[in-house]
Amino acid sequence: MSNPLVSICIPTYKRPELLERAVRSCLAQTYPTFEILITDNSPDDTSGQVLAKLNDPRIKYHKNETNLGPYGNVSRVAALATGEYIKFLMDDDLLKPLCLELMVSAFEHNPTAGLVMAPMDLIDKDDHRIFPRFYVFRKMDYRYRYQVGDGLIHRKKILTDFLVKDYPCCVPSGVMWRRECFTRLGYFDSQADFAVDLDFCMRIAAHWDFYYIDQVLSSWRLLTVCHTATLHQTGMNIGAFYYITRKSLADEPGMKLFDQAERKKLQRDALFFCSCRALLNGLAGLRARNPRLIRDTIRTIFREDPYWLNKLRLPLFVFREIWRSLFPKKLPPPRHTGLQPTEHQSPVRHQPFPAVQPKPEPPPEPTENST
């Protein structure tokens, strides 16, 4: 089997020390054929100086002449990619050594897959694993633990999960895309605000199957000053959830997967799911003792979701989330390897991925995912 080129794309801004750790995790990959593209929005060239010391020809550093903003920076680094597969890595996250090898293998054995995803563990500023709670009561052992065991997920199943159940994936550090996804669908939609990555994954789900690897292949760093932590503490633009959902419901290639009766139910349930996400945002208002945020959350739900039945179901959703946090399912953990295998311990390799045909029946029940 040939080794197609993978473009690792890292947009960065004023985090040279964490960026160096991220790049070193790329250089430790067992897969040999990749380039590391870095676009820098920082006001100085400190990051460039740090990378120059690594002295590796696979590192291609691009200093932006002006600050392109977060979405502009992400789009620029994606446009520079030349690989058959694109692997984003946020500048504070890390890849496990087998990440590229296993994800490329999954793609090569499953030509209908447009995205390969895997769960992520969570780490702090010192690379130590952590188990934080989101929205007051939801403990997070892993981000995006979609199911127990590997498998190809048909696009109808994965799109349904995105719309009505939970987000199977979205953080770019935890997934790999075919470059064809960008050439066919375009780049990120800035109108999706903080959820541009979620929007892009949902667009892919309308056209391609997904492949899930039940092995931790990356680490997501939770910092007190990071963008995601701030959103969970102070609230977010919950209108983005409704925007992305309505956009997906209007996407004809995706909706062709459903018959007319399914579409009608899907629309109602999808808006209910948006309202659930919005309600969780209101918990940030409780934590911050911010009555304005709570009031704005309630107003948005009543404005965006026309179904009164959905509003009546919201208290049951809150009860279910609390119940799940108090009595979580006991599940076998995903396969897990450390960031660096020791000299006497080889990383756990997966057997070659068989070519799998999508099945009409859904895969094993999704478990704890991220928000």
VOTI-510573 format. One record per residue (C-alpha): z, y, x. Coordinates in nm, 3 decimals, m for minus. Example, Ala and Ser with C-alpha at 12.3 -4.5 7.8 and 13.67 -1.06 7.14 Angstrom:
! residues 2
{pt {0.780, m0.450, 1.230}}
{pt {0.714, m0.106, 1.367}}
***
This chain:
! residues 371
{pt {0.000, 0.000, 0.000}}
{pt {m0.085, 0.347, 0.131}}
{pt {0.174, 0.618, 0.171}}
{pt {0.057, 0.917, m0.037}}
{pt {0.183, 1.258, 0.068}}
{pt {0.492, 1.392, m0.107}}
{pt {0.550, 1.768, m0.115}}
{pt {0.922, 1.851, m0.111}}
{pt {0.948, 2.200, m0.257}}
{pt {1.258, 2.411, m0.184}}
{pt {1.282, 2.765, m0.324}}
{pt {1.569, 2.947, m0.152}}
{pt {1.767, 3.270, m0.161}}
{pt {2.045, 3.376, 0.078}}
{pt {2.199, 3.033, 0.139}}
{pt {2.096, 2.939, 0.496}}
{pt {2.386, 2.700, 0.563}}
{pt {2.335, 2.501, 0.244}}
{pt {1.958, 2.514, 0.294}}
{pt {1.997, 2.351, 0.634}}
{pt {2.197, 2.067, 0.477}}
{pt {1.930, 2.023, 0.210}}
{pt {1.650, 2.009, 0.468}}
{pt {1.841, 1.764, 0.687}}
{pt {1.872, 1.532, 0.386}}
{pt {1.493, 1.547, 0.357}}
{pt {1.443, 1.466, 0.724}}
{pt {1.667, 1.159, 0.679}}
{pt {1.427, 1.000, 0.426}}
{pt {1.313, 0.642, 0.483}}
{pt {0.970, 0.732, 0.340}}
{pt {0.750, 0.865, 0.622}}
{pt {0.482, 1.080, 0.461}}
{pt {0.603, 1.415, 0.334}}
{pt {0.593, 1.788, 0.389}}
{pt {0.882, 2.029, 0.328}}
{pt {0.771, 2.358, 0.173}}
{pt {1.024, 2.641, 0.165}}
{pt {0.967, 2.979, 0.001}}
{pt {1.234, 3.237, 0.076}}
{pt {1.334, 3.529, m0.148}}
{pt {1.606, 3.645, 0.093}}
{pt {1.604, 4.003, 0.223}}
{pt {1.625, 3.885, 0.587}}
{pt {1.492, 3.596, 0.796}}
{pt {1.823, 3.419, 0.862}}
{pt {1.700, 3.108, 0.681}}
{pt {1.383, 3.105, 0.888}}
{pt {1.584, 3.121, 1.210}}
{pt {1.802, 2.829, 1.098}}
{pt {1.497, 2.618, 1.013}}
{pt {1.323, 2.702, 1.340}}
{pt {1.608, 2.533, 1.528}}
{pt {1.529, 2.206, 1.351}}
{pt {1.189, 2.211, 1.521}}
{pt {1.011, 1.969, 1.288}}
{pt {0.638, 2.015, 1.210}}
{pt {0.687, 1.885, 0.856}}
{pt {0.887, 2.199, 0.772}}
{pt {0.661, 2.478, 0.643}}
{pt {0.855, 2.800, 0.592}}
{pt {0.712, 3.090, 0.389}}
{pt {0.898, 3.421, 0.374}}
{pt {0.807, 3.611, 0.057}}
{pt {0.702, 3.969, 0.128}}
{pt {0.899, 4.084, m0.176}}
{pt {1.160, 3.915, m0.393}}
{pt {0.958, 3.725, m0.653}}
{pt {1.260, 3.648, m0.868}}
{pt {1.379, 3.291, m0.928}}
{pt {1.088, 3.183, m1.150}}
{pt {0.827, 3.345, m0.930}}
{pt {0.972, 3.176, m0.624}}
{pt {0.969, 2.835, m0.794}}
{pt {0.609, 2.880, m0.907}}
{pt {0.494, 2.992, m0.562}}
{pt {0.639, 2.691, m0.380}}
{pt {0.482, 2.457, m0.637}}
{pt {0.143, 2.626, m0.590}}
{pt {0.163, 2.565, m0.214}}
{pt {0.211, 2.190, m0.256}}
{pt {m0.073, 1.965, m0.140}}
{pt {0.088, 1.624, m0.195}}
{pt {m0.002, 1.373, m0.462}}
{pt {0.359, 1.384, m0.575}}
{pt {0.590, 1.685, m0.599}}
{pt {0.962, 1.660, m0.535}}
{pt {1.165, 1.972, m0.597}}
{pt {1.498, 2.016, m0.422}}
{pt {1.722, 2.312, m0.499}}
{pt {1.846, 2.473, m0.179}}
{pt {2.208, 2.362, m0.233}}
{pt {2.139, 2.002, m0.341}}
{pt {2.088, 1.687, m0.133}}
{pt {1.861, 1.383, m0.137}}
{pt {1.977, 1.029, m0.068}}
{pt {1.781, 0.855, 0.212}}
{pt {1.589, 0.624, m0.026}}
{pt {1.491, 0.892, m0.277}}
{pt {1.125, 0.940, m0.185}}
{pt {1.066, 0.573, m0.105}}
{pt {1.187, 0.445, m0.441}}
{pt {1.032, 0.720, m0.652}}
{pt {0.690, 0.686, m0.490}}
{pt {0.707, 0.307, m0.534}}
{pt {0.780, 0.354, m0.904}}
{pt {0.479, 0.581, m0.942}}
{pt {0.247, 0.349, m0.752}}
{pt {0.340, 0.052, m0.971}}
{pt {0.335, 0.246, m1.300}}
{pt {0.020, 0.459, m1.328}}
{pt {0.104, 0.582, m1.681}}
{pt {0.422, 0.753, m1.556}}
{pt {0.404, 1.129, m1.498}}
{pt {0.767, 1.165, m1.399}}
{pt {1.022, 0.946, m1.222}}
{pt {1.390, 1.023, m1.277}}
{pt {1.722, 0.894, m1.146}}
{pt {2.088, 0.983, m1.196}}
{pt {2.262, 1.235, m0.970}}
{pt {2.619, 1.242, m0.848}}
{pt {2.805, 1.573, m0.830}}
{pt {2.947, 1.726, m0.512}}
{pt {3.145, 2.033, m0.410}}
{pt {3.082, 2.287, m0.136}}
{pt {3.201, 2.039, 0.128}}
{pt {2.977, 1.753, 0.006}}
{pt {3.272, 1.569, m0.153}}
{pt {3.206, 1.393, m0.481}}
{pt {3.363, 1.553, m0.789}}
{pt {3.402, 1.470, m1.159}}
{pt {3.410, 1.802, m1.345}}
{pt {3.440, 1.865, m1.718}}
{pt {3.177, 2.066, m1.902}}
{pt {3.234, 2.237, m2.236}}
{pt {3.612, 2.180, m2.205}}
{pt {3.614, 1.807, m2.289}}
{pt {3.300, 1.640, m2.150}}
{pt {3.372, 1.467, m1.820}}
{pt {3.070, 1.431, m1.596}}
{pt {3.061, 1.124, m1.372}}
{pt {2.684, 1.150, m1.320}}
{pt {2.410, 1.382, m1.431}}
{pt {2.132, 1.217, m1.630}}
{pt {2.249, 0.857, m1.648}}
{pt {1.981, 0.769, m1.900}}
{pt {2.035, 0.395, m1.940}}
{pt {2.166, 0.084, m1.769}}
{pt {1.886, m0.067, m1.560}}
{pt {1.544, 0.050, m1.450}}
{pt {1.248, 0.077, m1.682}}
{pt {0.935, 0.250, m1.803}}
{pt {0.998, 0.465, m2.111}}
{pt {0.709, 0.531, m2.348}}
{pt {0.635, 0.898, m2.402}}
{pt {0.714, 0.879, m2.775}}
{pt {1.062, 0.748, m2.698}}
{pt {1.134, 0.999, m2.423}}
{pt {1.001, 1.293, m2.623}}
{pt {1.216, 1.192, m2.921}}
{pt {1.523, 1.182, m2.697}}
{pt {1.447, 1.528, m2.561}}
{pt {1.416, 1.666, m2.914}}
{pt {1.699, 1.498, m3.104}}
{pt {1.937, 1.298, m2.884}}
{pt {2.009, 1.431, m2.535}}
{pt {1.814, 1.564, m2.242}}
{pt {1.711, 1.260, m2.033}}
{pt {1.651, 1.483, m1.731}}
{pt {1.562, 1.836, m1.629}}
{pt {1.727, 1.937, m1.299}}
{pt {1.434, 1.937, m1.053}}
{pt {1.638, 1.781, m0.771}}
{pt {1.673, 1.464, m0.980}}
{pt {1.307, 1.401, m1.062}}
{pt {0.964, 1.365, m0.903}}
{pt {0.637, 1.472, m1.069}}
{pt {0.275, 1.379, m1.029}}
{pt {0.086, 1.681, m0.902}}
{pt {m0.157, 1.622, m1.188}}
{pt {0.116, 1.740, m1.427}}
{pt {0.088, 2.089, m1.279}}
{pt {m0.291, 2.092, m1.264}}
{pt {m0.319, 1.990, m1.631}}
{pt {m0.024, 2.172, m1.786}}
{pt {0.016, 2.476, m1.564}}
{pt {0.339, 2.592, m1.407}}
{pt {0.672, 2.708, m1.547}}
{pt {0.706, 2.918, m1.862}}
{pt {0.936, 3.212, m1.787}}
{pt {0.996, 3.263, m2.161}}
{pt {1.207, 2.946, m2.148}}
{pt {1.457, 3.154, m1.948}}
{pt {1.722, 2.939, m1.774}}
{pt {1.559, 2.620, m1.907}}
{pt {1.212, 2.641, m1.748}}
{pt {1.266, 2.299, m1.590}}
{pt {1.363, 2.147, m1.926}}
{pt {1.057, 2.299, m2.091}}
{pt {0.827, 2.156, m1.825}}
{pt {0.976, 1.806, m1.854}}
{pt {0.929, 1.816, m2.232}}
{pt {0.566, 1.918, m2.191}}
{pt {0.512, 1.625, m1.958}}
{pt {0.669, 1.388, m2.213}}
{pt {0.389, 1.469, m2.458}}
{pt {0.128, 1.331, m2.216}}
{pt {0.290, 1.076, m1.982}}
{pt {0.547, 0.799, m1.982}}
{pt {0.862, 0.837, m1.771}}
{pt {1.009, 0.586, m1.527}}
{pt {1.386, 0.563, m1.482}}
{pt {1.552, 0.426, m1.166}}
{pt {1.917, 0.337, m1.223}}
{pt {2.024, 0.437, m0.873}}
{pt {2.179, 0.763, m0.755}}
{pt {1.906, 0.926, m0.547}}
{pt {2.029, 1.286, m0.519}}
{pt {2.341, 1.500, m0.531}}
{pt {2.385, 1.808, m0.749}}
{pt {2.618, 2.066, m0.600}}
{pt {2.853, 2.247, m0.837}}
{pt {2.968, 2.577, m0.693}}
{pt {3.189, 2.834, m0.861}}
{pt {2.920, 3.095, m0.802}}
{pt {2.613, 2.888, m0.889}}
{pt {2.387, 2.982, m1.180}}
{pt {2.462, 2.673, m1.390}}
{pt {2.840, 2.704, m1.355}}
{pt {2.817, 3.069, m1.459}}
{pt {2.617, 2.977, m1.769}}
{pt {2.872, 2.715, m1.871}}
{pt {3.156, 2.963, m1.828}}
{pt {3.008, 3.282, m1.973}}
{pt {2.744, 3.150, m2.212}}
{pt {2.367, 3.134, m2.204}}
{pt {2.063, 3.252, m2.395}}
{pt {2.080, 2.980, m2.659}}
{pt {1.764, 3.114, m2.820}}
{pt {1.583, 2.937, m2.535}}
{pt {1.677, 2.599, m2.685}}
{pt {1.510, 2.689, m3.015}}
{pt {1.208, 2.839, m2.835}}
{pt {1.147, 2.525, m2.631}}
{pt {1.198, 2.298, m2.931}}
{pt {0.958, 2.487, m3.160}}
{pt {0.705, 2.497, m2.879}}
{pt {0.727, 2.119, m2.843}}
{pt {0.705, 2.062, m3.219}}
{pt {0.385, 2.269, m3.222}}
{pt {0.229, 2.076, m2.933}}
{pt {m0.043, 1.867, m3.095}}
{pt {m0.077, 1.598, m2.822}}
{pt {0.292, 1.521, m2.855}}
{pt {0.303, 1.536, m3.234}}
{pt {0.010, 1.295, m3.260}}
{pt {0.256, 1.028, m3.152}}
{pt {0.437, 1.062, m3.488}}
{pt {0.318, 1.009, m3.844}}
{pt {0.364, 1.278, m4.109}}
{pt {0.697, 1.146, m4.240}}
{pt {0.832, 1.115, m3.887}}
{pt {0.730, 1.471, m3.807}}
{pt {0.919, 1.613, m4.103}}
{pt {1.240, 1.434, m4.009}}
{pt {1.187, 1.514, m3.643}}
{pt {1.169, 1.886, m3.715}}
{pt {1.498, 1.888, m3.906}}
{pt {1.679, 1.671, m3.653}}
{pt {1.541, 1.868, m3.358}}
{pt {1.675, 2.195, m3.495}}
{pt {2.011, 2.027, m3.557}}
{pt {2.016, 1.921, m3.193}}
{pt {1.945, 2.281, m3.090}}
{pt {2.234, 2.398, m3.307}}
{pt {2.460, 2.142, m3.139}}
{pt {2.364, 2.278, m2.798}}
{pt {2.426, 2.629, m2.927}}
{pt {2.767, 2.530, m3.062}}
{pt {2.868, 2.394, m2.723}}
{pt {2.775, 2.734, m2.582}}
{pt {3.032, 2.884, m2.819}}
{pt {3.299, 2.682, m2.638}}
{pt {3.230, 2.898, m2.336}}
{pt {3.336, 3.189, m2.555}}
{pt {3.662, 3.013, m2.639}}
{pt {3.730, 2.944, m2.273}}
{pt {3.655, 3.302, m2.175}}
{pt {3.834, 3.441, m2.484}}
{pt {3.516, 3.625, m2.567}}
{pt {3.490, 3.680, m2.944}}
{pt {3.152, 3.850, m2.909}}
{pt {3.000, 3.539, m2.753}}
{pt {3.143, 3.322, m3.032}}
{pt {3.010, 3.561, m3.297}}
{pt {2.663, 3.579, m3.137}}
{pt {2.648, 3.199, m3.115}}
{pt {2.723, 3.159, m3.487}}
{pt {2.469, 3.426, m3.579}}
{pt {2.200, 3.259, m3.371}}
{pt {2.260, 2.921, m3.535}}
{pt {2.234, 3.071, m3.885}}
{pt {1.923, 3.267, m3.790}}
{pt {1.731, 2.991, m3.610}}
{pt {1.823, 2.679, m3.809}}
{pt {1.715, 2.704, m4.176}}
{pt {1.866, 2.370, m4.279}}
{pt {2.208, 2.404, m4.444}}
{pt {2.268, 2.032, m4.407}}
{pt {2.245, 2.078, m4.032}}
{pt {2.516, 2.343, m4.041}}
{pt {2.741, 2.115, m4.245}}
{pt {2.693, 1.839, m3.989}}
{pt {2.811, 2.050, m3.696}}
{pt {3.186, 1.977, m3.735}}
{pt {3.106, 1.605, m3.722}}
{pt {2.919, 1.664, m3.397}}
{pt {3.222, 1.834, m3.244}}
{pt {3.448, 1.547, m3.356}}
{pt {3.208, 1.293, m3.207}}
{pt {3.199, 1.476, m2.871}}
{pt {3.579, 1.488, m2.857}}
{pt {3.601, 1.118, m2.949}}
{pt {3.352, 1.025, m2.678}}
{pt {3.547, 1.221, m2.421}}
{pt {3.873, 1.052, m2.516}}
{pt {3.727, 0.702, m2.544}}
{pt {3.422, 0.683, m2.317}}
{pt {3.207, 0.372, m2.303}}
{pt {3.281, 0.135, m2.018}}
{pt {2.951, 0.090, m1.838}}
{pt {2.854, m0.067, m1.507}}
{pt {2.789, 0.208, m1.253}}
{pt {2.439, 0.279, m1.127}}
{pt {2.341, 0.158, m0.782}}
{pt {2.479, 0.399, m0.530}}
{pt {2.425, 0.470, m0.162}}
{pt {2.585, 0.736, 0.053}}
{pt {2.396, 1.033, 0.192}}
{pt {2.373, 0.873, 0.533}}
{pt {2.391, 0.492, 0.581}}
{pt {2.617, 0.393, 0.867}}
{pt {2.489, 0.216, 1.175}}
{pt {2.615, m0.119, 1.045}}
{pt {2.522, m0.074, 0.680}}
{pt {2.164, m0.055, 0.560}}
{pt {2.093, 0.142, 0.243}}
{pt {2.046, m0.066, m0.071}}
{pt {1.676, m0.114, m0.132}}
{pt {1.529, m0.197, m0.468}}
{pt {1.289, m0.482, m0.512}}
{pt {0.924, m0.372, m0.554}}
{pt {0.870, m0.215, m0.892}}
{pt {0.668, m0.437, m1.123}}
{pt {0.396, m0.282, m1.330}}
{pt {0.555, m0.248, m1.673}}
{pt {0.375, m0.188, m1.998}}
{pt {0.546, 0.042, m2.251}}
{pt {0.709, m0.148, m2.536}}
{pt {0.723, m0.034, m2.895}}
{pt {1.098, m0.102, m2.903}}
{pt {1.325, 0.159, m2.739}}
{pt {1.491, 0.084, m2.403}}
{pt {1.868, 0.027, m2.374}}
{pt {2.076, 0.289, m2.550}}
{pt {2.109, 0.612, m2.350}}
{pt {2.454, 0.680, m2.218}}
{pt {2.617, 0.990, m2.077}}
{pt {2.359, 1.250, m1.984}}
{pt {2.384, 1.607, m1.873}}
{pt {2.359, 1.929, m2.062}}
***
